[in-house]
Amino acid sequence: MSARASAASGCEMCGRPVGPRPENKGWPFCSPRCKQVDLGRWLNEEYRISRPLDETEQAEVLGDGRGESSDG
Ligand SMILES: [Zn+2]
């Protein structure tokens, strides 16, 4: 009945225990390999950002910097 949110319970990739930072070169993952996998995912996400906007997002984009122009 006790949930520790802040404390890392395990590797986000494989769920194995994560060693302390000084000796764990893959921190906050269990191993450098898992860290690499996460990094690869991040890079893939970067490329996949270009997607059609939702209606809400479009409204935000249009409403940002439009109409209100102050010269200072
Ligand atoms: Zn792992």
N, CA, C, O and the ligand as a Tripos MOL2 file, in Angstrom:
@<TRIPOS>MOLECULE
protein
  289   287    73     0     0
PROTEIN
NO_CHARGES

@<TRIPOS>ATOM
      1 N           0.8210   -1.2060    0.0000 N.3       1 MET1
      2 CA          0.0000    0.0000    0.0000 C.3       1 MET1
      3 C           0.8590    1.2610    0.0000 C.2       1 MET1
      4 O           0.3870    2.3360    0.3710 O.2       1 MET1
      5 N           2.0740    1.1370   -0.4010 N.am      2 SER2
      6 CA          2.9340    2.3170   -0.4280 C.3       2 SER2
      7 C           3.5460    2.4670   -1.8200 C.2       2 SER2
      8 O           4.2830    1.5980   -2.2850 O.2       2 SER2
      9 N           3.2300    3.5720   -2.4670 N.am      3 ALA3
     10 CA          3.7450    3.7940   -3.8100 C.3       3 ALA3
     11 C           4.7980    4.8890   -3.7930 C.2       3 ALA3
     12 O           4.5470    6.0100   -3.3510 O.2       3 ALA3
     13 N           5.9480    4.5510   -4.2710 N.am      4 ARG4
     14 CA          7.0060    5.5530   -4.3330 C.3       4 ARG4
     15 C           7.1410    6.0430   -5.7690 C.2       4 ARG4
     16 O           7.7190    5.3640   -6.6180 O.2       4 ARG4
     17 N           6.6110    7.2080   -6.0250 N.am      5 ALA5
     18 CA          6.5900    7.7280   -7.3890 C.3       5 ALA5
     19 C           7.9490    8.2840   -7.7950 C.2       5 ALA5
     20 O           8.4210    8.0710   -8.9120 O.2       5 ALA5
     21 N           8.5600    8.9970   -6.8670 N.am      6 SER6
     22 CA          9.8080    9.6750   -7.2120 C.3       6 SER6
     23 C          10.9440    8.6750   -7.3650 C.2       6 SER6
     24 O          11.7600    8.8040   -8.2780 O.2       6 SER6
     25 N          11.0080    7.6860   -6.4910 N.am      7 ALA7
     26 CA         12.1030    6.7270   -6.5520 C.3       7 ALA7
     27 C          11.9410    5.8060   -7.7580 C.2       7 ALA7
     28 O          10.8680    5.2450   -7.9820 O.2       7 ALA7
     29 N          12.9920    5.6570   -8.5150 N.am      8 ALA8
     30 CA         12.9520    4.7940   -9.6910 C.3       8 ALA8
     31 C          12.8660    3.3340   -9.2470 C.2       8 ALA8
     32 O          13.7090    2.8420   -8.4970 O.2       8 ALA8
     33 N          11.8340    2.6640   -9.7280 N.am      9 SER9
     34 CA         11.6460    1.2850   -9.3150 C.3       9 SER9
     35 C          12.3970    0.3310  -10.2220 C.2       9 SER9
     36 O          12.7310   -0.7840   -9.8200 O.2       9 SER9
     37 N          12.6630    0.7620  -11.4390 N.am     10 GLY10
     38 CA         13.3740   -0.1080  -12.3630 C.3      10 GLY10
     39 C          13.5850    0.5480  -13.6960 C.2      10 GLY10
     40 O          13.1640    1.6810  -13.9290 O.2      10 GLY10
     41 N          14.2510   -0.1880  -14.5800 N.am     11 CYS11
     42 CA         14.5350    0.3440  -15.9020 C.3      11 CYS11
     43 C          13.2450    0.5370  -16.6800 C.2      11 CYS11
     44 O          12.3940   -0.3510  -16.7160 O.2      11 CYS11
     45 N          13.1050    1.6950  -17.2990 N.am     12 GLU12
     46 CA         11.8800    1.9800  -18.0450 C.3      12 GLU12
     47 C          11.7920    1.1370  -19.2970 C.2      12 GLU12
     48 O          10.7120    0.9810  -19.8660 O.2      12 GLU12
     49 N          12.8980    0.6000  -19.7290 N.am     13 MET13
     50 CA         12.9160   -0.1790  -20.9580 C.3      13 MET13
     51 C          12.5630   -1.6410  -20.7010 C.2      13 MET13
     52 O          11.7000   -2.2110  -21.3690 O.2      13 MET13
     53 N          13.2370   -2.2330  -19.7320 N.am     14 CYS14
     54 CA         13.0510   -3.6670  -19.5230 C.3      14 CYS14
     55 C          12.5500   -3.9880  -18.1260 C.2      14 CYS14
     56 O          12.1540   -5.1230  -17.8600 O.2      14 CYS14
     57 N          12.5610   -3.0070  -17.2270 N.am     15 GLY15
     58 CA         12.0190   -3.2190  -15.8990 C.3      15 GLY15
     59 C          12.9960   -3.8040  -14.9020 C.2      15 GLY15
     60 O          12.6430   -4.0420  -13.7470 O.2      15 GLY15
     61 N          14.2300   -4.0370  -15.3420 N.am     16 ARG16
     62 CA         15.2240   -4.5880  -14.4280 C.3      16 ARG16
     63 C          15.6990   -3.5030  -13.4650 C.2      16 ARG16
     64 O          15.5660   -2.3080  -13.7320 O.2      16 ARG16
     65 N          16.2600   -3.9530  -12.3330 N.am     17 PRO17
     66 CA         16.7560   -2.9850  -11.3380 C.3      17 PRO17
     67 C          17.8280   -2.0800  -11.9270 C.2      17 PRO17
     68 O          18.6870   -2.5170  -12.6940 O.2      17 PRO17
     69 N          17.7580   -0.8230  -11.5530 N.am     18 VAL18
     70 CA         18.7320    0.1560  -12.0490 C.3      18 VAL18
     71 C          19.7870    0.4140  -10.9780 C.2      18 VAL18
     72 O          19.4620    0.7520   -9.8390 O.2      18 VAL18
     73 N          21.0300    0.2530  -11.3500 N.am     19 GLY19
     74 CA         22.1210    0.4550  -10.4090 C.3      19 GLY19
     75 C          22.3790    1.9130  -10.1380 C.2      19 GLY19
     76 O          21.8950    2.7710  -10.8760 O.2      19 GLY19
     77 N          23.1300    2.2200   -9.0970 N.am     20 PRO20
     78 CA         23.4760    3.6010   -8.7570 C.3      20 PRO20
     79 C          24.2500    4.2810   -9.8670 C.2      20 PRO20
     80 O          24.9430    3.6380  -10.6560 O.2      20 PRO20
     81 N          24.1160    5.5880   -9.9080 N.am     21 ARG21
     82 CA         24.6320    6.3430  -11.0450 C.3      21 ARG21
     83 C          26.1520    6.2170  -11.2810 C.2      21 ARG21
     84 O          26.5690    5.9950  -12.4170 O.2      21 ARG21
     85 N          26.9670    6.3510  -10.2570 N.am     22 PRO22
     86 CA         28.4150    6.3580  -10.5010 C.3      22 PRO22
     87 C          28.9080    5.1470  -11.2700 C.2      22 PRO22
     88 O          29.7770    5.2710  -12.1330 O.2      22 PRO22
     89 N          28.3640    3.9770  -10.9680 N.am     23 GLU23
     90 CA         28.8710    2.7720  -11.6150 C.3      23 GLU23
     91 C          27.9660    2.2830  -12.7320 C.2      23 GLU23
     92 O          28.3080    1.3580  -13.4680 O.2      23 GLU23
     93 N          26.8050    2.9190  -12.8480 N.am     24 ASN24
     94 CA         25.8800    2.5300  -13.9040 C.3      24 ASN24
     95 C          25.9760    3.5250  -15.0570 C.2      24 ASN24
     96 O          25.4610    4.6400  -14.9710 O.2      24 ASN24
     97 N          26.6270    3.1180  -16.1150 N.am     25 LYS25
     98 CA         26.8570    4.0410  -17.2300 C.3      25 LYS25
     99 C          25.6050    4.2390  -18.0710 C.2      25 LYS25
    100 O          25.5540    5.1130  -18.9370 O.2      25 LYS25
    101 N          24.6080    3.4250  -17.8080 N.am     26 GLY26
    102 CA         23.3820    3.5780  -18.5860 C.3      26 GLY26
    103 C          22.2990    4.3240  -17.8370 C.2      26 GLY26
    104 O          21.1710    4.4390  -18.3160 O.2      26 GLY26
    105 N          22.6430    4.8380  -16.6460 N.am     27 TRP27
    106 CA         21.6700    5.5460  -15.8190 C.3      27 TRP27
    107 C          20.9470    6.6100  -16.6330 C.2      27 TRP27
    108 O          21.5910    7.2700  -17.4480 O.2      27 TRP27
    109 N          19.6300    6.8160  -16.4570 N.am     28 PRO28
    110 CA         18.7570    6.1610  -15.4590 C.3      28 PRO28
    111 C          18.2100    4.8140  -15.9150 C.2      28 PRO28
    112 O          17.2010    4.3490  -15.3850 O.2      28 PRO28
    113 N          18.8430    4.1960  -16.8640 N.am     29 PHE29
    114 CA         18.4240    2.8700  -17.2860 C.3      29 PHE29
    115 C          19.3480    1.8280  -16.6710 C.2      29 PHE29
    116 O          20.3520    2.1640  -16.0430 O.2      29 PHE29
    117 N          18.9970    0.5650  -16.8580 N.am     30 CYS30
    118 CA         19.7630   -0.4860  -16.2020 C.3      30 CYS30
    119 C          21.1010   -0.6920  -16.8930 C.2      30 CYS30
    120 O          22.0640   -1.1390  -16.2690 O.2      30 CYS30
    121 N          21.1650   -0.3660  -18.1790 N.am     31 SER31
    122 CA         22.3950   -0.6060  -18.9220 C.3      31 SER31
    123 C          22.5040    0.3840  -20.0690 C.2      31 SER31
    124 O          21.4960    0.9240  -20.5250 O.2      31 SER31
    125 N          23.7250    0.6260  -20.5390 N.am     32 PRO32
    126 CA         23.9090    1.5470  -21.6770 C.3      32 PRO32
    127 C          23.0760    1.1310  -22.8770 C.2      32 PRO32
    128 O          22.6650    1.9760  -23.6730 O.2      32 PRO32
    129 N          22.8270   -0.1530  -23.0110 N.am     33 ARG33
    130 CA         22.0440   -0.6240  -24.1480 C.3      33 ARG33
    131 C          20.6190   -0.0830  -24.0950 C.2      33 ARG33
    132 O          20.0860    0.4060  -25.0920 O.2      33 ARG33
    133 N          20.0150   -0.1800  -22.9170 N.am     34 CYS34
    134 CA         18.6500    0.3200  -22.7710 C.3      34 CYS34
    135 C          18.6310    1.8270  -23.0040 C.2      34 CYS34
    136 O          17.6770    2.3640  -23.5670 O.2      34 CYS34
    137 N          19.6870    2.5010  -22.5710 N.am     35 LYS35
    138 CA         19.7690    3.9400  -22.7820 C.3      35 LYS35
    139 C          19.8140    4.2470  -24.2690 C.2      35 LYS35
    140 O          19.1870    5.1990  -24.7350 O.2      35 LYS35
    141 N          20.5500    3.4460  -25.0020 N.am     36 GLN36
    142 CA         20.6360    3.6240  -26.4460 C.3      36 GLN36
    143 C          19.2710    3.4500  -27.0940 C.2      36 GLN36
    144 O          18.8840    4.2170  -27.9770 O.2      36 GLN36
    145 N          18.5550    2.4390  -26.6460 N.am     37 VAL37
    146 CA         17.2220    2.1820  -27.2010 C.3      37 VAL37
    147 C          16.3230    3.3840  -26.9950 C.2      37 VAL37
    148 O          15.5970    3.7970  -27.9000 O.2      37 VAL37
    149 N          16.3790    3.9480  -25.7780 N.am     38 ASP38
    150 CA         15.5510    5.1120  -25.4870 C.3      38 ASP38
    151 C          15.9610    6.2820  -26.3580 C.2      38 ASP38
    152 O          15.1130    7.0070  -26.8770 O.2      38 ASP38
    153 N          17.2530    6.4620  -26.5170 N.am     39 LEU39
    154 CA         17.7490    7.5610  -27.3490 C.3      39 LEU39
    155 C          17.2660    7.4010  -28.7810 C.2      39 LEU39
    156 O          16.8600    8.3690  -29.4250 O.2      39 LEU39
    157 N          17.3140    6.1700  -29.2710 N.am     40 GLY40
    158 CA         16.8480    5.9080  -30.6300 C.3      40 GLY40
    159 C          15.3820    6.2620  -30.7880 C.2      40 GLY40
    160 O          14.9680    6.8090  -31.8100 O.2      40 GLY40
    161 N          14.6090    5.9470  -29.7740 N.am     41 ARG41
    162 CA         13.1780    6.2770  -29.8350 C.3      41 ARG41
    163 C          12.9880    7.7790  -29.9170 C.2      41 ARG41
    164 O          12.1660    8.2760  -30.6860 O.2      41 ARG41
    165 N          13.7620    8.4920  -29.1130 N.am     42 TRP42
    166 CA         13.6670    9.9580  -29.1080 C.3      42 TRP42
    167 C          13.9430   10.4930  -30.4980 C.2      42 TRP42
    168 O          13.2000   11.3340  -31.0030 O.2      42 TRP42
    169 N          15.0060   10.0110  -31.1180 N.am     43 LEU43
    170 CA         15.3710   10.5040  -32.4370 C.3      43 LEU43
    171 C          14.2690   10.1940  -33.4380 C.2      43 LEU43
    172 O          13.9490   11.0180  -34.2940 O.2      43 LEU43
    173 N          13.6970    9.0150  -33.3290 N.am     44 ASN44
    174 CA         12.6110    8.6510  -34.2350 C.3      44 ASN44
    175 C          11.4290    9.5920  -34.0530 C.2      44 ASN44
    176 O          10.7990   10.0100  -35.0240 O.2      44 ASN44
    177 N          11.1370    9.9190  -32.8020 N.am     45 GLU45
    178 CA         10.0280   10.8320  -32.5320 C.3      45 GLU45
    179 C          10.2790   12.1700  -33.1950 C.2      45 GLU45
    180 O           9.3560   12.7940  -33.7170 O.2      45 GLU45
    181 N          11.5260   12.6120  -33.1770 N.am     46 GLU46
    182 CA         11.8660   13.8940  -33.7800 C.3      46 GLU46
    183 C          11.4450   13.9130  -35.2420 C.2      46 GLU46
    184 O          10.9160   14.9080  -35.7360 O.2      46 GLU46
    185 N          11.6820   12.8190  -35.9170 N.am     47 TYR47
    186 CA         11.3690   12.7730  -37.3390 C.3      47 TYR47
    187 C           9.8730   12.6350  -37.5790 C.2      47 TYR47
    188 O           9.3540   13.0310  -38.6230 O.2      47 TYR47
    189 N           9.1970   12.0680  -36.5960 N.am     48 ARG48
    190 CA          7.7690   11.7930  -36.7980 C.3      48 ARG48
    191 C           6.8900   12.9440  -36.3370 C.2      48 ARG48
    192 O           5.6650   12.8290  -36.3200 O.2      48 ARG48
    193 N           7.5180   14.0560  -35.9630 N.am     49 ILE49
    194 CA          6.7330   15.1890  -35.4530 C.3      49 ILE49
    195 C           5.8390   15.7640  -36.5460 C.2      49 ILE49
    196 O           4.7230   16.2040  -36.2700 O.2      49 ILE49
    197 N           6.3290   15.7620  -37.7960 N.am     50 SER50
    198 CA          5.5550   16.3650  -38.8750 C.3      50 SER50
    199 C           4.2940   15.5610  -39.1470 C.2      50 SER50
    200 O           4.3100   14.5660  -39.8710 O.2      50 SER50
    201 N           3.2120   16.0160  -38.5510 N.am     51 ARG51
    202 CA          1.9260   15.3480  -38.7280 C.3      51 ARG51
    203 C           0.8440   16.4080  -38.7700 C.2      51 ARG51
    204 O           1.0490   17.5170  -38.2740 O.2      51 ARG51
    205 N          -0.2980   16.0940  -39.3470 N.am     52 PRO52
    206 CA         -1.4000   17.0580  -39.3980 C.3      52 PRO52
    207 C          -1.8350   17.4890  -38.0110 C.2      52 PRO52
    208 O          -1.9370   16.6690  -37.0990 O.2      52 PRO52
    209 N          -2.0850   18.7510  -37.8590 N.am     53 LEU53
    210 CA         -2.4850   19.2840  -36.5660 C.3      53 LEU53
    211 C          -3.9510   19.0040  -36.2910 C.2      53 LEU53
    212 O          -4.7740   18.9310  -37.2040 O.2      53 LEU53
    213 N          -4.2560   18.8500  -35.0140 N.am     54 ASP54
    214 CA         -5.6600   18.7240  -34.6300 C.3      54 ASP54
    215 C          -6.3240   20.0980  -34.6570 C.2      54 ASP54
    216 O          -5.6530   21.1270  -34.7350 O.2      54 ASP54
    217 N          -7.6360   20.0960  -34.5920 N.am     55 GLU55
    218 CA         -8.3560   21.3640  -34.6240 C.3      55 GLU55
    219 C          -7.9160   22.2740  -33.4820 C.2      55 GLU55
    220 O          -7.7180   23.4760  -33.6660 O.2      55 GLU55
    221 N          -7.7680   21.6840  -32.3090 N.am     56 THR56
    222 CA         -7.3680   22.4740  -31.1510 C.3      56 THR56
    223 C          -5.9930   23.0870  -31.3590 C.2      56 THR56
    224 O          -5.7670   24.2610  -31.0660 O.2      56 THR56
    225 N          -5.0820   22.2720  -31.8690 N.am     57 GLU57
    226 CA         -3.7280   22.7650  -32.0760 C.3      57 GLU57
    227 C          -3.6980   23.8550  -33.1390 C.2      57 GLU57
    228 O          -2.9690   24.8390  -33.0110 O.2      57 GLU57
    229 N          -4.4930   23.6750  -34.1850 N.am     58 GLN58
    230 CA         -4.5490   24.7010  -35.2250 C.3      58 GLN58
    231 C          -5.0200   26.0220  -34.6340 C.2      58 GLN58
    232 O          -4.4590   27.0790  -34.9240 O.2      58 GLN58
    233 N          -6.0520   25.9530  -33.8080 N.am     59 ALA59
    234 CA         -6.5860   27.1690  -33.1940 C.3      59 ALA59
    235 C          -5.4970   27.8550  -32.3850 C.2      59 ALA59
    236 O          -5.3710   29.0790  -32.4080 O.2      59 ALA59
    237 N          -4.7120   27.0590  -31.6690 N.am     60 GLU60
    238 CA         -3.6490   27.6470  -30.8530 C.3      60 GLU60
    239 C          -2.6090   28.3170  -31.7360 C.2      60 GLU60
    240 O          -2.1220   29.4030  -31.4220 O.2      60 GLU60
    241 N          -2.2770   27.6710  -32.8280 N.am     61 VAL61
    242 CA         -1.2670   28.2190  -33.7240 C.3      61 VAL61
    243 C          -1.7480   29.5140  -34.3380 C.2      61 VAL61
    244 O          -1.0040   30.4930  -34.4030 O.2      61 VAL61
    245 N          -3.0110   29.5220  -34.7960 N.am     62 LEU62
    246 CA         -3.5520   30.7190  -35.4250 C.3      62 LEU62
    247 C          -3.6880   31.8500  -34.4160 C.2      62 LEU62
    248 O          -3.4750   33.0160  -34.7460 O.2      62 LEU62
    249 N          -4.0430   31.5000  -33.1860 N.am     63 GLY63
    250 CA         -4.2710   32.5330  -32.1910 C.3      63 GLY63
    251 C          -2.9770   33.0880  -31.5960 C.2      63 GLY63
    252 O          -2.9920   34.0660  -30.8490 O.2      63 GLY63
    253 N          -1.8720   32.4560  -31.9360 N.am     64 ASP64
    254 CA         -0.6050   32.8950  -31.3540 C.3      64 ASP64
    255 C           0.1150   33.8500  -32.2930 C.2      64 ASP64
    256 O           0.5600   33.4460  -33.3670 O.2      64 ASP64
    257 N           0.2330   35.0980  -31.9020 N.am     65 GLY65
    258 CA          0.9700   36.0720  -32.6990 C.3      65 GLY65
    259 C           0.1560   36.6530  -33.8280 C.2      65 GLY65
    260 O           0.7000   37.3050  -34.7200 O.2      65 GLY65
    261 N          -1.1350   36.4250  -33.7990 N.am     66 ARG66
    262 CA         -1.9780   36.9820  -34.8580 C.3      66 ARG66
    263 C          -2.9070   38.0270  -34.2870 C.2      66 ARG66
    264 O          -3.4440   37.8290  -33.1970 O.2      66 ARG66
    265 N          -3.1180   39.1280  -34.9740 N.am     67 GLY67
    266 CA         -4.0520   40.1510  -34.5290 C.3      67 GLY67
    267 C          -3.3690   41.1170  -33.5590 C.2      67 GLY67
    268 O          -3.3880   42.3310  -33.7590 O.2      67 GLY67
    269 N          -2.7820   40.5760  -32.5330 N.am     68 GLU68
    270 CA         -2.1360   41.4520  -31.5760 C.3      68 GLU68
    271 C          -0.6900   41.7060  -31.9850 C.2      68 GLU68
    272 O           0.1490   40.8060  -31.9310 O.2      68 GLU68
    273 N          -0.4180   42.9000  -32.3800 N.am     69 SER69
    274 CA          0.9470   43.2540  -32.7350 C.3      69 SER69
    275 C           1.3200   44.5700  -32.0500 C.2      69 SER69
    276 O           0.7740   45.6280  -32.3630 O.2      69 SER69
    277 N           2.2280   44.4830  -31.1440 N.am     70 SER70
    278 CA          2.6400   45.6900  -30.4320 C.3      70 SER70
    279 C           4.0500   46.0820  -30.8920 C.2      70 SER70
    280 O           4.9640   45.2630  -30.9810 O.2      70 SER70
    281 N           4.1640   47.3360  -31.1660 N.am     71 ASP71
    282 CA          5.4660   47.8140  -31.6380 C.3      71 ASP71
    283 C           6.4040   48.1190  -30.4860 C.2      71 ASP71
    284 O           7.5640   48.4750  -30.6940 O.2      71 ASP71
    285 N           5.9130   47.9820  -29.3130 N.am     72 GLY72
    286 CA          6.8010   48.1590  -28.2060 C.3      72 GLY72
    287 C           6.3300   49.2570  -27.3240 C.2      72 GLY72
    288 O           6.9700   49.5560  -26.3160 O.2      72 GLY72
    289 ZN         16.9420   -2.0080  -19.0550 Zn       73 ZN73
@<TRIPOS>BOND
     1     1     2 1
     2     2     3 1
     3     3     4 2
     4     3     5 am
     5     5     6 1
     6     6     7 1
     7     7     8 2
     8     7     9 am
     9     9    10 1
    10    10    11 1
    11    11    12 2
    12    11    13 am
    13    13    14 1
    14    14    15 1
    15    15    16 2
    16    15    17 am
    17    17    18 1
    18    18    19 1
    19    19    20 2
    20    19    21 am
    21    21    22 1
    22    22    23 1
    23    23    24 2
    24    23    25 am
    25    25    26 1
    26    26    27 1
    27    27    28 2
    28    27    29 am
    29    29    30 1
    30    30    31 1
    31    31    32 2
    32    31    33 am
    33    33    34 1
    34    34    35 1
    35    35    36 2
    36    35    37 am
    37    37    38 1
    38    38    39 1
    39    39    40 2
    40    39    41 am
    41    41    42 1
    42    42    43 1
    43    43    44 2
    44    43    45 am
    45    45    46 1
    46    46    47 1
    47    47    48 2
    48    47    49 am
    49    49    50 1
    50    50    51 1
    51    51    52 2
    52    51    53 am
    53    53    54 1
    54    54    55 1
    55    55    56 2
    56    55    57 am
    57    57    58 1
    58    58    59 1
    59    59    60 2
    60    59    61 am
    61    61    62 1
    62    62    63 1
    63    63    64 2
    64    63    65 am
    65    65    66 1
    66    66    67 1
    67    67    68 2
    68    67    69 am
    69    69    70 1
    70    70    71 1
    71    71    72 2
    72    71    73 am
    73    73    74 1
    74    74    75 1
    75    75    76 2
    76    75    77 am
    77    77    78 1
    78    78    79 1
    79    79    80 2
    80    79    81 am
    81    81    82 1
    82    82    83 1
    83    83    84 2
    84    83    85 am
    85    85    86 1
    86    86    87 1
    87    87    88 2
    88    87    89 am
    89    89    90 1
    90    90    91 1
    91    91    92 2
    92    91    93 am
    93    93    94 1
    94    94    95 1
    95    95    96 2
    96    95    97 am
    97    97    98 1
    98    98    99 1
    99    99   100 2
   100    99   101 am
   101   101   102 1
   102   102   103 1
   103   103   104 2
   104   103   105 am
   105   105   106 1
   106   106   107 1
   107   107   108 2
   108   107   109 am
   109   109   110 1
   110   110   111 1
   111   111   112 2
   112   111   113 am
   113   113   114 1
   114   114   115 1
   115   115   116 2
   116   115   117 am
   117   117   118 1
   118   118   119 1
   119   119   120 2
   120   119   121 am
   121   121   122 1
   122   122   123 1
   123   123   124 2
   124   123   125 am
   125   125   126 1
   126   126   127 1
   127   127   128 2
   128   127   129 am
   129   129   130 1
   130   130   131 1
   131   131   132 2
   132   131   133 am
   133   133   134 1
   134   134   135 1
   135   135   136 2
   136   135   137 am
   137   137   138 1
   138   138   139 1
   139   139   140 2
   140   139   141 am
   141   141   142 1
   142   142   143 1
   143   143   144 2
   144   143   145 am
   145   145   146 1
   146   146   147 1
   147   147   148 2
   148   147   149 am
   149   149   150 1
   150   150   151 1
   151   151   152 2
   152   151   153 am
   153   153   154 1
   154   154   155 1
   155   155   156 2
   156   155   157 am
   157   157   158 1
   158   158   159 1
   159   159   160 2
   160   159   161 am
   161   161   162 1
   162   162   163 1
   163   163   164 2
   164   163   165 am
   165   165   166 1
   166   166   167 1
   167   167   168 2
   168   167   169 am
   169   169   170 1
   170   170   171 1
   171   171   172 2
   172   171   173 am
   173   173   174 1
   174   174   175 1
   175   175   176 2
   176   175   177 am
   177   177   178 1
   178   178   179 1
   179   179   180 2
   180   179   181 am
   181   181   182 1
   182   182   183 1
   183   183   184 2
   184   183   185 am
   185   185   186 1
   186   186   187 1
   187   187   188 2
   188   187   189 am
   189   189   190 1
   190   190   191 1
   191   191   192 2
   192   191   193 am
   193   193   194 1
   194   194   195 1
   195   195   196 2
   196   195   197 am
   197   197   198 1
   198   198   199 1
   199   199   200 2
   200   199   201 am
   201   201   202 1
   202   202   203 1
   203   203   204 2
   204   203   205 am
   205   205   206 1
   206   206   207 1
   207   207   208 2
   208   207   209 am
   209   209   210 1
   210   210   211 1
   211   211   212 2
   212   211   213 am
   213   213   214 1
   214   214   215 1
   215   215   216 2
   216   215   217 am
   217   217   218 1
   218   218   219 1
   219   219   220 2
   220   219   221 am
   221   221   222 1
   222   222   223 1
   223   223   224 2
   224   223   225 am
   225   225   226 1
   226   226   227 1
   227   227   228 2
   228   227   229 am
   229   229   230 1
   230   230   231 1
   231   231   232 2
   232   231   233 am
   233   233   234 1
   234   234   235 1
   235   235   236 2
   236   235   237 am
   237   237   238 1
   238   238   239 1
   239   239   240 2
   240   239   241 am
   241   241   242 1
   242   242   243 1
   243   243   244 2
   244   243   245 am
   245   245   246 1
   246   246   247 1
   247   247   248 2
   248   247   249 am
   249   249   250 1
   250   250   251 1
   251   251   252 2
   252   251   253 am
   253   253   254 1
   254   254   255 1
   255   255   256 2
   256   255   257 am
   257   257   258 1
   258   258   259 1
   259   259   260 2
   260   259   261 am
   261   261   262 1
   262   262   263 1
   263   263   264 2
   264   263   265 am
   265   265   266 1
   266   266   267 1
   267   267   268 2
   268   267   269 am
   269   269   270 1
   270   270   271 1
   271   271   272 2
   272   271   273 am
   273   273   274 1
   274   274   275 1
   275   275   276 2
   276   275   277 am
   277   277   278 1
   278   278   279 1
   279   279   280 2
   280   279   281 am
   281   281   282 1
   282   282   283 1
   283   283   284 2
   284   283   285 am
   285   285   286 1
   286   286   287 1
   287   287   288 2
@<TRIPOS>SUBSTRUCTURE
     1 MET1         2 RESIDUE 1 A MET
     2 SER2         6 RESIDUE 1 A SER
     3 ALA3        10 RESIDUE 1 A ALA
     4 ARG4        14 RESIDUE 1 A ARG
     5 ALA5        18 RESIDUE 1 A ALA
     6 SER6        22 RESIDUE 1 A SER
     7 ALA7        26 RESIDUE 1 A ALA
     8 ALA8        30 RESIDUE 1 A ALA
     9 SER9        34 RESIDUE 1 A SER
    10 GLY10       38 RESIDUE 1 A GLY
    11 CYS11       42 RESIDUE 1 A CYS
    12 GLU12       46 RESIDUE 1 A GLU
    13 MET13       50 RESIDUE 1 A MET
    14 CYS14       54 RESIDUE 1 A CYS
    15 GLY15       58 RESIDUE 1 A GLY
    16 ARG16       62 RESIDUE 1 A ARG
    17 PRO17       66 RESIDUE 1 A PRO
    18 VAL18       70 RESIDUE 1 A VAL
    19 GLY19       74 RESIDUE 1 A GLY
    20 PRO20       78 RESIDUE 1 A PRO
    21 ARG21       82 RESIDUE 1 A ARG
    22 PRO22       86 RESIDUE 1 A PRO
    23 GLU23       90 RESIDUE 1 A GLU
    24 ASN24       94 RESIDUE 1 A ASN
    25 LYS25       98 RESIDUE 1 A LYS
    26 GLY26      102 RESIDUE 1 A GLY
    27 TRP27      106 RESIDUE 1 A TRP
    28 PRO28      110 RESIDUE 1 A PRO
    29 PHE29      114 RESIDUE 1 A PHE
    30 CYS30      118 RESIDUE 1 A CYS
    31 SER31      122 RESIDUE 1 A SER
    32 PRO32      126 RESIDUE 1 A PRO
    33 ARG33      130 RESIDUE 1 A ARG
    34 CYS34      134 RESIDUE 1 A CYS
    35 LYS35      138 RESIDUE 1 A LYS
    36 GLN36      142 RESIDUE 1 A GLN
    37 VAL37      146 RESIDUE 1 A VAL
    38 ASP38      150 RESIDUE 1 A ASP
    39 LEU39      154 RESIDUE 1 A LEU
    40 GLY40      158 RESIDUE 1 A GLY
    41 ARG41      162 RESIDUE 1 A ARG
    42 TRP42      166 RESIDUE 1 A TRP
    43 LEU43      170 RESIDUE 1 A LEU
    44 ASN44      174 RESIDUE 1 A ASN
    45 GLU45      178 RESIDUE 1 A GLU
    46 GLU46      182 RESIDUE 1 A GLU
    47 TYR47      186 RESIDUE 1 A TYR
    48 ARG48      190 RESIDUE 1 A ARG
    49 ILE49      194 RESIDUE 1 A ILE
    50 SER50      198 RESIDUE 1 A SER
    51 ARG51      202 RESIDUE 1 A ARG
    52 PRO52      206 RESIDUE 1 A PRO
    53 LEU53      210 RESIDUE 1 A LEU
    54 ASP54      214 RESIDUE 1 A ASP
    55 GLU55      218 RESIDUE 1 A GLU
    56 THR56      222 RESIDUE 1 A THR
    57 GLU57      226 RESIDUE 1 A GLU
    58 GLN58      230 RESIDUE 1 A GLN
    59 ALA59      234 RESIDUE 1 A ALA
    60 GLU60      238 RESIDUE 1 A GLU
    61 VAL61      242 RESIDUE 1 A VAL
    62 LEU62      246 RESIDUE 1 A LEU
    63 GLY63      250 RESIDUE 1 A GLY
    64 ASP64      254 RESIDUE 1 A ASP
    65 GLY65      258 RESIDUE 1 A GLY
    66 ARG66      262 RESIDUE 1 A ARG
    67 GLY67      266 RESIDUE 1 A GLY
    68 GLU68      270 RESIDUE 1 A GLU
    69 SER69      274 RESIDUE 1 A SER
    70 SER70      278 RESIDUE 1 A SER
    71 ASP71      282 RESIDUE 1 A ASP
    72 GLY72      286 RESIDUE 1 A GLY
    73 ZN73       289 GROUP 0 **** ****
